[in-house]
């Protein structure tokens, strides 16, 4: 690969976001953009279609978002078309003024990256400059992405797509079945910053628990996902009821958009499940969106995922495990591959999930050496190298072929 330096000679990349809001795909993509930009070989910028987005009963503004702040701290320029999901914009059309803003930013780039398929509706517009496009995909259920799959296939058919980066084997397989040419697909497994996501000392762990109001001897299960049908929060609540009934030291911490008392649907679900046992409900802690997940995971014994569909390579499992929590997941996407040797896979029965949380917490010390040994497998350094290679190849116009990083 040709060495580049930041500045006029660097490869310039524009990432197009649907918006800035909480979620694993945005966190992962932001890690990629910030990492490649600060690495000095590429110069990155970002363009968000929306300036604020209402999701999971939460209005999330771009400037307040942790991913936005991470990019700005890394020196990445971030712009927006200024839309809001509370406005009356037609999501499938763009005004001449919006297209001029988008074209201005795209003309300054050598390559455009699309975070998931949704922004391709902008990239496919006739007024968008002709630039090679790399689509970055983070799901395993393209059939549930609505018109976004059509936008992806149009981009492929018209030759706009230079490559499709899939974060997991399950993503590659699903989009291949959906009609994306195999020659465009490349798997770059998810990675995380191991300097941030790491275990803490015993004293620090106790201090974190104390600050959060958790007993020192608690068996803490952390769930980090937004309140969404795909994430199956109803199953999480049902499993939490059974878990807290069986483990008098158990506590369940919920994080993510909509996982807070501000979400009336979550409150109603908790009241229905725990209405006859308010004492158990006192051990459920809905914290909402957190910018310090590494500290939340560091308090945990177990990191849980109860998703029903759509997952590819869930970051919560990787991040939690690298902070020392034992991952327990339902069998979605590449989750079973991620937790192999370091955690557990369950079915969709809440009693089974609760029993597995108890076993996972009891075996945490036993599994700690395996969790430590797995760290190299999840480093973001390899991931950054994979994305960098795809972007360089897209710029050279050589295309991509199906292989693994």
PATI-991682 format. One record per residue (C-alpha): residue number from 1; x negated, z negated, y. Coordinates in nm, 2 decimals. Layout:
% PATI-991682
<kepa: NUM&east: X&up: Z&north: Y>
...
END
This chain:
% PATI-991682
<kepa: 1&east: 0.00&up: 0.00&north: 0.00>
<kepa: 2&east: -0.13&up: 0.09&north: 0.34>
<kepa: 3&east: -0.23&up: -0.21&north: 0.55>
<kepa: 4&east: -0.03&up: -0.24&north: 0.87>
<kepa: 5&east: -0.06&up: -0.47&north: 1.17>
<kepa: 6&east: 0.22&up: -0.60&north: 1.39>
<kepa: 7&east: 0.28&up: -0.41&north: 1.70>
<kepa: 8&east: 0.30&up: -0.04&north: 1.76>
<kepa: 9&east: 0.14&up: 0.05&north: 1.43>
<kepa: 10&east: 0.37&up: -0.17&north: 1.21>
<kepa: 11&east: 0.65&up: -0.04&north: 1.00>
<kepa: 12&east: 0.97&up: -0.13&north: 1.20>
<kepa: 13&east: 1.27&up: -0.25&north: 1.01>
<kepa: 14&east: 1.63&up: -0.32&north: 1.14>
<kepa: 15&east: 1.85&up: -0.54&north: 0.93>
<kepa: 16&east: 2.22&up: -0.50&north: 0.98>
<kepa: 17&east: 2.43&up: -0.81&north: 0.91>
<kepa: 18&east: 2.81&up: -0.84&north: 0.89>
<kepa: 19&east: 2.77&up: -1.17&north: 1.07>
<kepa: 20&east: 2.58&up: -1.49&north: 1.07>
<kepa: 21&east: 2.75&up: -1.76&north: 0.87>
<kepa: 22&east: 2.67&up: -1.99&north: 0.58>
<kepa: 23&east: 2.60&up: -1.84&north: 0.25>
<kepa: 24&east: 2.32&up: -1.78&north: -0.01>
<kepa: 25&east: 2.29&up: -1.41&north: 0.06>
<kepa: 26&east: 2.23&up: -1.46&north: 0.43>
<kepa: 27&east: 1.98&up: -1.74&north: 0.36>
<kepa: 28&east: 1.79&up: -1.52&north: 0.11>
<kepa: 29&east: 1.79&up: -1.22&north: 0.34>
<kepa: 30&east: 1.68&up: -1.43&north: 0.63>
<kepa: 31&east: 1.39&up: -1.57&north: 0.43>
<kepa: 32&east: 1.29&up: -1.21&north: 0.35>
<kepa: 33&east: 1.31&up: -1.09&north: 0.71>
<kepa: 34&east: 1.13&up: -1.39&north: 0.86>
<kepa: 35&east: 0.86&up: -1.38&north: 0.59>
<kepa: 36&east: 0.78&up: -1.01&north: 0.62>
<kepa: 37&east: 0.79&up: -1.03&north: 1.00>
<kepa: 38&east: 0.55&up: -1.32&north: 1.03>
<kepa: 39&east: 0.33&up: -1.16&north: 0.76>
<kepa: 40&east: 0.22&up: -0.91&north: 1.02>
<kepa: 41&east: 0.25&up: -0.59&north: 0.81>
<kepa: 42&east: 0.60&up: -0.51&north: 0.92>
<kepa: 43&east: 0.80&up: -0.57&north: 1.24>
<kepa: 44&east: 1.16&up: -0.68&north: 1.19>
<kepa: 45&east: 1.47&up: -0.70&north: 1.40>
<kepa: 46&east: 1.84&up: -0.77&north: 1.32>
<kepa: 47&east: 2.17&up: -0.65&north: 1.44>
<kepa: 48&east: 2.49&up: -0.84&north: 1.37>
<kepa: 49&east: 2.83&up: -0.66&north: 1.38>
<kepa: 50&east: 3.00&up: -0.99&north: 1.46>
<kepa: 51&east: 2.90&up: -1.26&north: 1.71>
<kepa: 52&east: 3.13&up: -1.52&north: 1.55>
<kepa: 53&east: 3.31&up: -1.53&north: 1.22>
<kepa: 54&east: 3.59&up: -1.74&north: 1.09>
<kepa: 55&east: 3.54&up: -1.82&north: 0.72>
<kepa: 56&east: 3.66&up: -2.10&north: 0.50>
<kepa: 57&east: 3.86&up: -2.26&north: 0.79>
<kepa: 58&east: 3.54&up: -2.27&north: 1.00>
<kepa: 59&east: 3.45&up: -2.07&north: 1.31>
<kepa: 60&east: 3.08&up: -2.00&north: 1.28>
<kepa: 61&east: 2.90&up: -1.87&north: 1.59>
<kepa: 62&east: 2.59&up: -1.66&north: 1.56>
<kepa: 63&east: 2.38&up: -1.87&north: 1.80>
<kepa: 64&east: 2.47&up: -2.19&north: 1.61>
<kepa: 65&east: 2.38&up: -2.06&north: 1.27>
<kepa: 66&east: 2.07&up: -2.19&north: 1.10>
<kepa: 67&east: 1.98&up: -1.84&north: 0.97>
<kepa: 68&east: 1.99&up: -1.70&north: 1.33>
<kepa: 69&east: 1.77&up: -1.98&north: 1.45>
<kepa: 70&east: 1.52&up: -1.92&north: 1.17>
<kepa: 71&east: 1.49&up: -1.56&north: 1.27>
<kepa: 72&east: 1.44&up: -1.64&north: 1.63>
<kepa: 73&east: 1.19&up: -1.91&north: 1.55>
<kepa: 74&east: 0.99&up: -1.64&north: 1.36>
<kepa: 75&east: 0.99&up: -1.41&north: 1.66>
<kepa: 76&east: 1.25&up: -1.17&north: 1.52>
<kepa: 77&east: 1.48&up: -1.00&north: 1.78>
<kepa: 78&east: 1.85&up: -1.05&north: 1.71>
<kepa: 79&east: 2.13&up: -0.86&north: 1.87>
<kepa: 80&east: 2.50&up: -0.83&north: 1.82>
<kepa: 81&east: 2.79&up: -0.58&north: 1.88>
<kepa: 82&east: 2.98&up: -0.89&north: 2.01>
<kepa: 83&east: 3.27&up: -0.87&north: 1.77>
<kepa: 84&east: 3.47&up: -1.17&north: 1.66>
<kepa: 85&east: 3.69&up: -1.19&north: 1.35>
<kepa: 86&east: 3.96&up: -1.36&north: 1.56>
<kepa: 87&east: 3.98&up: -1.04&north: 1.78>
<kepa: 88&east: 4.19&up: -0.73&north: 1.73>
<kepa: 89&east: 3.91&up: -0.49&north: 1.63>
<kepa: 90&east: 3.98&up: -0.23&north: 1.36>
<kepa: 91&east: 3.71&up: -0.33&north: 1.11>
<kepa: 92&east: 3.66&up: 0.03&north: 0.99>
<kepa: 93&east: 3.61&up: 0.19&north: 1.33>
<kepa: 94&east: 3.37&up: 0.14&north: 1.62>
<kepa: 95&east: 3.40&up: 0.21&north: 1.99>
<kepa: 96&east: 3.16&up: 0.45&north: 2.16>
<kepa: 97&east: 3.00&up: 0.15&north: 2.33>
<kepa: 98&east: 2.94&up: -0.02&north: 2.00>
<kepa: 99&east: 2.80&up: 0.29&north: 1.85>
<kepa: 100&east: 2.56&up: 0.33&north: 2.14>
<kepa: 101&east: 2.43&up: -0.03&north: 2.09>
<kepa: 102&east: 2.39&up: 0.03&north: 1.72>
<kepa: 103&east: 2.22&up: 0.37&north: 1.77>
<kepa: 104&east: 1.98&up: 0.22&north: 2.03>
<kepa: 105&east: 1.86&up: -0.04&north: 1.78>
<kepa: 106&east: 1.84&up: 0.19&north: 1.49>
<kepa: 107&east: 1.64&up: 0.46&north: 1.68>
<kepa: 108&east: 1.37&up: 0.19&north: 1.73>
<kepa: 109&east: 1.34&up: 0.14&north: 1.35>
<kepa: 110&east: 1.17&up: 0.34&north: 1.08>
<kepa: 111&east: 1.40&up: 0.19&north: 0.80>
<kepa: 112&east: 1.74&up: 0.02&north: 0.81>
<kepa: 113&east: 1.83&up: -0.26&north: 0.57>
<kepa: 114&east: 2.19&up: -0.35&north: 0.51>
<kepa: 115&east: 2.27&up: -0.71&north: 0.40>
<kepa: 116&east: 2.52&up: -0.64&north: 0.13>
<kepa: 117&east: 2.75&up: -0.33&north: 0.13>
<kepa: 118&east: 2.98&up: -0.42&north: 0.42>
<kepa: 119&east: 2.76&up: -0.31&north: 0.71>
<kepa: 120&east: 2.73&up: 0.04&north: 0.55>
<kepa: 121&east: 3.06&up: 0.12&north: 0.72>
<kepa: 122&east: 2.87&up: 0.12&north: 1.04>
<kepa: 123&east: 2.56&up: 0.30&north: 0.90>
<kepa: 124&east: 2.78&up: 0.57&north: 0.76>
<kepa: 125&east: 2.93&up: 0.66&north: 1.10>
<kepa: 126&east: 2.84&up: 1.01&north: 1.23>
<kepa: 127&east: 2.68&up: 0.86&north: 1.54>
<kepa: 128&east: 2.44&up: 0.64&north: 1.35>
<kepa: 129&east: 2.08&up: 0.77&north: 1.36>
<kepa: 130&east: 1.93&up: 0.93&north: 1.05>
<kepa: 131&east: 1.71&up: 0.66&north: 0.90>
<kepa: 132&east: 1.64&up: 0.58&north: 0.54>
<kepa: 133&east: 1.87&up: 0.29&north: 0.43>
<kepa: 134&east: 1.79&up: 0.01&north: 0.19>
<kepa: 135&east: 2.10&up: -0.18&north: 0.08>
<kepa: 136&east: 2.04&up: -0.54&north: -0.04>
<kepa: 137&east: 2.30&up: -0.65&north: -0.29>
<kepa: 138&east: 2.38&up: -1.01&north: -0.40>
<kepa: 139&east: 2.69&up: -0.99&north: -0.62>
<kepa: 140&east: 2.78&up: -0.90&north: -0.98>
<kepa: 141&east: 3.13&up: -0.79&north: -0.91>
<kepa: 142&east: 3.14&up: -0.47&north: -0.70>
<kepa: 143&east: 3.50&up: -0.41&north: -0.80>
<kepa: 144&east: 3.59&up: -0.72&north: -0.58>
<kepa: 145&east: 3.42&up: -0.60&north: -0.27>
<kepa: 146&east: 3.71&up: -0.38&north: -0.16>
<kepa: 147&east: 3.62&up: -0.07&north: 0.05>
<kepa: 148&east: 3.26&up: -0.19&north: 0.07>
<kepa: 149&east: 3.18&up: -0.03&north: -0.27>
<kepa: 150&east: 3.32&up: 0.30&north: -0.14>
<kepa: 151&east: 3.09&up: 0.27&north: 0.16>
<kepa: 152&east: 2.79&up: 0.22&north: -0.07>
<kepa: 153&east: 2.88&up: 0.52&north: -0.28>
<kepa: 154&east: 2.93&up: 0.74&north: 0.03>
<kepa: 155&east: 2.59&up: 0.63&north: 0.15>
<kepa: 156&east: 2.44&up: 0.73&north: -0.18>
<kepa: 157&east: 2.63&up: 1.06&north: -0.20>
<kepa: 158&east: 2.53&up: 1.16&north: 0.15>
<kepa: 159&east: 2.16&up: 1.08&north: 0.09>
<kepa: 160&east: 2.14&up: 0.80&north: 0.34>
<kepa: 161&east: 2.04&up: 0.55&north: 0.07>
<kepa: 162&east: 1.67&up: 0.54&north: 0.00>
<kepa: 163&east: 1.70&up: 0.24&north: -0.23>
<kepa: 164&east: 1.93&up: -0.05&north: -0.35>
<kepa: 165&east: 1.76&up: -0.39&north: -0.39>
<kepa: 166&east: 1.94&up: -0.60&north: -0.65>
<kepa: 167&east: 1.87&up: -0.97&north: -0.66>
<kepa: 168&east: 1.95&up: -1.00&north: -1.03>
<kepa: 169&east: 1.98&up: -0.81&north: -1.36>
<kepa: 170&east: 2.35&up: -0.87&north: -1.35>
<kepa: 171&east: 2.37&up: -0.70&north: -1.01>
<kepa: 172&east: 2.18&up: -0.40&north: -1.12>
<kepa: 173&east: 2.39&up: -0.36&north: -1.43>
<kepa: 174&east: 2.72&up: -0.40&north: -1.25>
<kepa: 175&east: 2.64&up: -0.14&north: -0.97>
<kepa: 176&east: 2.50&up: 0.10&north: -1.22>
<kepa: 177&east: 2.84&up: 0.09&north: -1.40>
<kepa: 178&east: 3.01&up: 0.13&north: -1.07>
<kepa: 179&east: 2.84&up: 0.46&north: -1.01>
<kepa: 180&east: 2.53&up: 0.39&north: -0.81>
<kepa: 181&east: 2.25&up: 0.62&north: -0.93>
<kepa: 182&east: 1.99&up: 0.45&north: -1.15>
<kepa: 183&east: 1.71&up: 0.61&north: -0.95>
<kepa: 184&east: 1.81&up: 0.40&north: -0.64>
<kepa: 185&east: 1.83&up: 0.07&north: -0.81>
<kepa: 186&east: 1.55&up: -0.19&north: -0.81>
<kepa: 187&east: 1.56&up: -0.55&north: -0.91>
<kepa: 188&east: 1.37&up: -0.80&north: -0.69>
<kepa: 189&east: 1.45&up: -1.15&north: -0.82>
<kepa: 190&east: 1.54&up: -1.42&north: -0.57>
<kepa: 191&east: 1.28&up: -1.66&north: -0.46>
<kepa: 192&east: 1.26&up: -1.96&north: -0.23>
<kepa: 193&east: 1.01&up: -2.13&north: 0.00>
<kepa: 194&east: 0.86&up: -2.39&north: -0.23>
<kepa: 195&east: 0.70&up: -2.57&north: 0.06>
<kepa: 196&east: 1.05&up: -2.66&north: 0.18>
<kepa: 197&east: 1.23&up: -2.70&north: -0.15>
<kepa: 198&east: 1.03&up: -2.96&north: -0.34>
<kepa: 199&east: 1.08&up: -3.31&north: -0.48>
<kepa: 200&east: 1.01&up: -3.61&north: -0.26>
<kepa: 201&east: 0.85&up: -3.94&north: -0.34>
<kepa: 202&east: 1.06&up: -4.22&north: -0.50>
<kepa: 203&east: 1.05&up: -4.42&north: -0.18>
<kepa: 204&east: 1.16&up: -4.12&north: 0.03>
<kepa: 205&east: 1.44&up: -4.04&north: -0.22>
<kepa: 206&east: 1.57&up: -4.40&north: -0.19>
<kepa: 207&east: 1.55&up: -4.38&north: 0.19>
<kepa: 208&east: 1.75&up: -4.06&north: 0.20>
<kepa: 209&east: 2.01&up: -4.21&north: -0.02>
<kepa: 210&east: 2.03&up: -4.51&north: 0.19>
<kepa: 211&east: 2.08&up: -4.30&north: 0.51>
<kepa: 212&east: 2.36&up: -4.11&north: 0.33>
<kepa: 213&east: 2.54&up: -4.42&north: 0.22>
<kepa: 214&east: 2.46&up: -4.36&north: -0.15>
<kepa: 215&east: 2.36&up: -4.64&north: -0.38>
<kepa: 216&east: 2.00&up: -4.64&north: -0.50>
<kepa: 217&east: 2.11&up: -4.64&north: -0.87>
<kepa: 218&east: 2.38&up: -4.37&north: -0.82>
<kepa: 219&east: 2.40&up: -4.06&north: -1.04>
<kepa: 220&east: 2.45&up: -3.80&north: -0.77>
<kepa: 221&east: 2.59&up: -3.45&north: -0.84>
<kepa: 222&east: 2.55&up: -3.21&north: -0.55>
<kepa: 223&east: 2.77&up: -2.90&north: -0.52>
<kepa: 224&east: 2.66&up: -2.65&north: -0.26>
<kepa: 225&east: 2.90&up: -2.36&north: -0.22>
<kepa: 226&east: 3.16&up: -2.24&north: 0.02>
<kepa: 227&east: 3.53&up: -2.31&north: -0.03>
<kepa: 228&east: 3.63&up: -1.98&north: -0.19>
<kepa: 229&east: 3.82&up: -1.86&north: -0.50>
<kepa: 230&east: 3.50&up: -1.70&north: -0.63>
<kepa: 231&east: 3.33&up: -2.04&north: -0.62>
<kepa: 232&east: 3.62&up: -2.21&north: -0.80>
<kepa: 233&east: 3.64&up: -2.53&north: -0.60>
<kepa: 234&east: 3.95&up: -2.64&north: -0.79>
<kepa: 235&east: 3.74&up: -2.66&north: -1.11>
<kepa: 236&east: 3.48&up: -2.86&north: -0.92>
<kepa: 237&east: 3.74&up: -3.11&north: -0.80>
<kepa: 238&east: 3.89&up: -3.14&north: -1.15>
<kepa: 239&east: 3.55&up: -3.19&north: -1.31>
<kepa: 240&east: 3.46&up: -3.45&north: -1.04>
<kepa: 241&east: 3.78&up: -3.65&north: -1.12>
<kepa: 242&east: 3.67&up: -3.67&north: -1.49>
<kepa: 243&east: 3.31&up: -3.74&north: -1.41>
<kepa: 244&east: 3.39&up: -4.03&north: -1.17>
<kepa: 245&east: 3.63&up: -4.17&north: -1.43>
<kepa: 246&east: 3.36&up: -4.17&north: -1.69>
<kepa: 247&east: 3.05&up: -4.27&north: -1.49>
<kepa: 248&east: 3.09&up: -4.58&north: -1.27>
<kepa: 249&east: 2.76&up: -4.50&north: -1.10>
<kepa: 250&east: 2.86&up: -4.14&north: -1.03>
<kepa: 251&east: 2.89&up: -3.98&north: -0.69>
<kepa: 252&east: 2.98&up: -3.62&north: -0.60>
<kepa: 253&east: 2.84&up: -3.46&north: -0.28>
<kepa: 254&east: 3.00&up: -3.14&north: -0.16>
<kepa: 255&east: 2.83&up: -2.90&north: 0.09>
<kepa: 256&east: 2.91&up: -2.56&north: 0.22>
<kepa: 257&east: 3.16&up: -2.39&north: 0.46>
<kepa: 258&east: 3.50&up: -2.54&north: 0.41>
<kepa: 259&east: 3.37&up: -2.83&north: 0.20>
<kepa: 260&east: 3.46&up: -3.08&north: 0.47>
<kepa: 261&east: 3.76&up: -3.29&north: 0.58>
<kepa: 262&east: 3.83&up: -3.02&north: 0.84>
<kepa: 263&east: 3.96&up: -2.79&north: 0.57>
<kepa: 264&east: 4.32&up: -2.89&north: 0.50>
<kepa: 265&east: 4.32&up: -2.70&north: 0.17>
<kepa: 266&east: 4.03&up: -2.90&north: 0.04>
<kepa: 267&east: 4.19&up: -3.23&north: 0.16>
<kepa: 268&east: 4.51&up: -3.14&north: -0.02>
<kepa: 269&east: 4.32&up: -3.06&north: -0.34>
<kepa: 270&east: 4.14&up: -3.38&north: -0.33>
<kepa: 271&east: 4.45&up: -3.58&north: -0.26>
<kepa: 272&east: 4.63&up: -3.41&north: -0.55>
<kepa: 273&east: 4.35&up: -3.49&north: -0.79>
<kepa: 274&east: 4.27&up: -3.84&north: -0.68>
<kepa: 275&east: 4.60&up: -3.96&north: -0.53>
<kepa: 276&east: 4.64&up: -4.23&north: -0.80>
<kepa: 277&east: 4.27&up: -4.33&north: -0.78>
<kepa: 278&east: 4.16&up: -4.38&north: -0.42>
<kepa: 279&east: 3.87&up: -4.58&north: -0.55>
<kepa: 280&east: 3.73&up: -4.28&north: -0.72>
<kepa: 281&east: 3.78&up: -4.06&north: -0.41>
<kepa: 282&east: 3.56&up: -4.30&north: -0.22>
<kepa: 283&east: 3.27&up: -4.16&north: -0.43>
<kepa: 284&east: 3.34&up: -3.80&north: -0.32>
<kepa: 285&east: 3.14&up: -3.70&north: -0.01>
<kepa: 286&east: 3.25&up: -3.37&north: 0.15>
<kepa: 287&east: 2.97&up: -3.29&north: 0.40>
<kepa: 288&east: 3.04&up: -2.93&north: 0.50>
<kepa: 289&east: 2.77&up: -2.70&north: 0.62>
<kepa: 290&east: 2.42&up: -2.86&north: 0.63>
<kepa: 291&east: 2.10&up: -2.73&north: 0.77>
<kepa: 292&east: 1.89&up: -2.98&north: 0.57>
<kepa: 293&east: 1.99&up: -2.89&north: 0.21>
<kepa: 294&east: 1.64&up: -2.96&north: 0.09>
<kepa: 295&east: 1.70&up: -3.33&north: 0.17>
<kepa: 296&east: 2.04&up: -3.33&north: 0.01>
<kepa: 297&east: 1.91&up: -3.18&north: -0.31>
<kepa: 298&east: 1.62&up: -3.43&north: -0.30>
<kepa: 299&east: 1.88&up: -3.71&north: -0.33>
<kepa: 300&east: 2.05&up: -3.55&north: -0.63>
<kepa: 301&east: 2.02&up: -3.59&north: -1.00>
<kepa: 302&east: 2.23&up: -3.28&north: -1.08>
<kepa: 303&east: 2.30&up: -2.96&north: -0.88>
<kepa: 304&east: 2.63&up: -2.80&north: -1.00>
<kepa: 305&east: 2.79&up: -2.46&north: -0.98>
<kepa: 306&east: 3.15&up: -2.39&north: -1.11>
<kepa: 307&east: 3.19&up: -2.03&north: -1.00>
<kepa: 308&east: 3.44&up: -1.81&north: -1.18>
<kepa: 309&east: 3.29&up: -1.46&north: -1.10>
<kepa: 310&east: 3.08&up: -1.26&north: -0.86>
<kepa: 311&east: 2.76&up: -1.47&north: -0.87>
<kepa: 312&east: 2.43&up: -1.29&north: -0.93>
<kepa: 313&east: 2.13&up: -1.53&north: -0.88>
<kepa: 314&east: 2.28&up: -1.83&north: -0.71>
<kepa: 315&east: 2.03&up: -1.99&north: -0.47>
<kepa: 316&east: 2.18&up: -2.33&north: -0.50>
<kepa: 317&east: 2.07&up: -2.36&north: -0.86>
<kepa: 318&east: 1.71&up: -2.25&north: -0.77>
<kepa: 319&east: 1.69&up: -2.47&north: -0.46>
<kepa: 320&east: 1.83&up: -2.77&north: -0.63>
<kepa: 321&east: 1.61&up: -2.74&north: -0.93>
<kepa: 322&east: 1.30&up: -2.70&north: -0.73>
<kepa: 323&east: 1.39&up: -3.02&north: -0.55>
<kepa: 324&east: 1.41&up: -3.20&north: -0.89>
<kepa: 325&east: 1.78&up: -3.19&north: -0.96>
<kepa: 326&east: 1.89&up: -3.06&north: -1.30>
<kepa: 327&east: 2.10&up: -2.74&north: -1.27>
<kepa: 328&east: 2.44&up: -2.72&north: -1.45>
<kepa: 329&east: 2.63&up: -2.39&north: -1.42>
<kepa: 330&east: 2.91&up: -2.19&north: -1.55>
<kepa: 331&east: 2.81&up: -1.86&north: -1.72>
<kepa: 332&east: 2.82&up: -1.62&north: -1.43>
<kepa: 333&east: 2.57&up: -1.35&north: -1.32>
<kepa: 334&east: 2.21&up: -1.44&north: -1.40>
<kepa: 335&east: 2.28&up: -1.82&north: -1.39>
<kepa: 336&east: 2.20&up: -1.87&north: -1.76>
<kepa: 337&east: 1.86&up: -1.70&north: -1.71>
<kepa: 338&east: 1.79&up: -1.91&north: -1.41>
<kepa: 339&east: 1.86&up: -2.25&north: -1.58>
<kepa: 340&east: 1.71&up: -2.15&north: -1.92>
<kepa: 341&east: 1.48&up: -2.44&north: -2.02>
<kepa: 342&east: 1.55&up: -2.65&north: -1.72>
<kepa: 343&east: 1.93&up: -2.70&north: -1.72>
<kepa: 344&east: 2.26&up: -2.65&north: -1.88>
<kepa: 345&east: 2.54&up: -2.38&north: -1.91>
<kepa: 346&east: 2.90&up: -2.49&north: -1.96>
<kepa: 347&east: 3.23&up: -2.32&north: -2.01>
<kepa: 348&east: 3.52&up: -2.36&north: -1.76>
<kepa: 349&east: 3.67&up: -2.68&north: -1.90>
<kepa: 350&east: 3.65&up: -2.97&north: -1.65>
<kepa: 351&east: 3.60&up: -3.23&north: -1.92>
<kepa: 352&east: 3.30&up: -3.03&north: -2.07>
<kepa: 353&east: 3.15&up: -2.99&north: -1.72>
<kepa: 354&east: 3.18&up: -3.37&north: -1.65>
<kepa: 355&east: 3.02&up: -3.46&north: -1.98>
<kepa: 356&east: 2.74&up: -3.22&north: -1.91>
<kepa: 357&east: 2.68&up: -3.37&north: -1.57>
<kepa: 358&east: 2.65&up: -3.71&north: -1.74>
<kepa: 359&east: 2.40&up: -3.57&north: -1.99>
<kepa: 360&east: 2.20&up: -3.38&north: -1.73>
<kepa: 361&east: 2.17&up: -3.69&north: -1.51>
<kepa: 362&east: 2.06&up: -3.90&north: -1.81>
<kepa: 363&east: 1.79&up: -3.64&north: -1.91>
<kepa: 364&east: 1.66&up: -3.58&north: -1.56>
<kepa: 365&east: 1.33&up: -3.77&north: -1.62>
<kepa: 366&east: 1.29&up: -3.58&north: -1.95>
<kepa: 367&east: 1.34&up: -3.24&north: -1.78>
<kepa: 368&east: 1.12&up: -3.31&north: -1.48>
<kepa: 369&east: 0.80&up: -3.16&north: -1.64>
<kepa: 370&east: 1.00&up: -2.84&north: -1.72>
<kepa: 371&east: 1.13&up: -2.82&north: -1.36>
<kepa: 372&east: 0.78&up: -2.86&north: -1.23>
<kepa: 373&east: 0.64&up: -2.59&north: -1.46>
<kepa: 374&east: 0.91&up: -2.35&north: -1.35>
<kepa: 375&east: 0.82&up: -2.36&north: -0.98>
<kepa: 376&east: 0.59&up: -2.06&north: -0.99>
<kepa: 377&east: 0.87&up: -1.85&north: -1.13>
<kepa: 378&east: 1.08&up: -1.90&north: -0.82>
<kepa: 379&east: 0.82&up: -1.86&north: -0.54>
<kepa: 380&east: 0.93&up: -1.64&north: -0.25>
<kepa: 381&east: 0.59&up: -1.49&north: -0.23>
<kepa: 382&east: 0.65&up: -1.25&north: -0.51>
<kepa: 383&east: 1.00&up: -1.17&north: -0.37>
<kepa: 384&east: 0.85&up: -1.08&north: -0.03>
<kepa: 385&east: 0.60&up: -0.84&north: -0.20>
<kepa: 386&east: 0.88&up: -0.67&north: -0.38>
<kepa: 387&east: 1.09&up: -0.61&north: -0.07>
<kepa: 388&east: 0.78&up: -0.50&north: 0.12>
<kepa: 389&east: 0.71&up: -0.24&north: -0.15>
<kepa: 390&east: 1.06&up: -0.10&north: -0.14>
<kepa: 391&east: 1.06&up: -0.07&north: 0.24>
<kepa: 392&east: 0.72&up: 0.10&north: 0.24>
<kepa: 393&east: 0.84&up: 0.34&north: -0.02>
<kepa: 394&east: 1.16&up: 0.42&north: 0.16>
<kepa: 395&east: 0.96&up: 0.50&north: 0.47>
<kepa: 396&east: 0.73&up: 0.73&north: 0.28>
<kepa: 397&east: 1.03&up: 0.91&north: 0.14>
<kepa: 398&east: 0.91&up: 0.89&north: -0.21>
<kepa: 399&east: 1.23&up: 0.73&north: -0.34>
<kepa: 400&east: 1.25&up: 0.45&north: -0.59>
<kepa: 401&east: 1.30&up: 0.43&north: -0.96>
<kepa: 402&east: 1.45&up: 0.17&north: -1.19>
<kepa: 403&east: 1.19&up: -0.10&north: -1.25>
<kepa: 404&east: 1.13&up: -0.47&north: -1.21>
<kepa: 405&east: 0.90&up: -0.63&north: -0.97>
END
